[in-house]
Amino acid sequence: MTTAQIIYEQYKVLPKKVQNELKSLINGENEEETMPLIEQVAQGLREVKLIREGKLKALTLADVFDE
């Protein structure tokens, strides 16, 4: 079973209200968010690739809190 299948099986047992909230987070329907979740994940992956290539400085948790 793939990770996606496991996540979907867990999603199916959630209450309808929670399913709808999760869908809105994934689709970026929440107006308070500046960027949809899927775009945030994609941006994070791009940053990880840049860090691995040495083109972007890795930050510690303390650095993030200082920003």
N, C-alpha and C positions, 0 to 999 in steps of 0.2 A: 504494500500500500504506500502510495507516495504521500509526501507531506501535504500536498494540496488536498488529497482525498481525506486525510485525517482531519484537516482544518474544516473541510466541508461537513464531515460527519458531526463534528463538534458544533458547527454553526446550526445544523438542522435541529439540534435538541435545545437550542436557546429559545427563550420566550420571544414571541413576535415583536414586542417592543424593543428588545435588545437587538434582534436581527435587523430591524429598521434603523436603529442608531448606528450599528456597525456598518450597514450599507451606506448610510449618509457620510460616515467618516471616510470610508474607502473612496466613494465617488466625489468627495469634496463638496457636498451640498451644505455643509455647515458654514454659514456666512462669516463666523468668527475666524475661521482658518484663512490664512493668506494664501496657502498652497494646498491642493488636495493631497491626501495621504500617499497616493500612488506616485505623485511627482516628488514628494519628500523622500520616499524610498529610493527612487531613481537617482535623485541628486546625491543622496548619501552614498550610493554605490559608486557613482562617478568620483566622489571625493575619496573614497577608500582606494580606488584604482590610482588616483593621483598621489596619494600618500605612499602607496607601495612602490610607485615609480620614482619617488623622491622629489616630486614636483610640488608637493604641498606639505606644509609642516604639520605633524601630528600634534594634537593638543591633549593635555591631561585634563582630568575632570576639574581640577583647580583652575586651569586656564579658562575653561568654559564658564565657570561661575564668576570669574573676574570680568568677563566680557559683559 
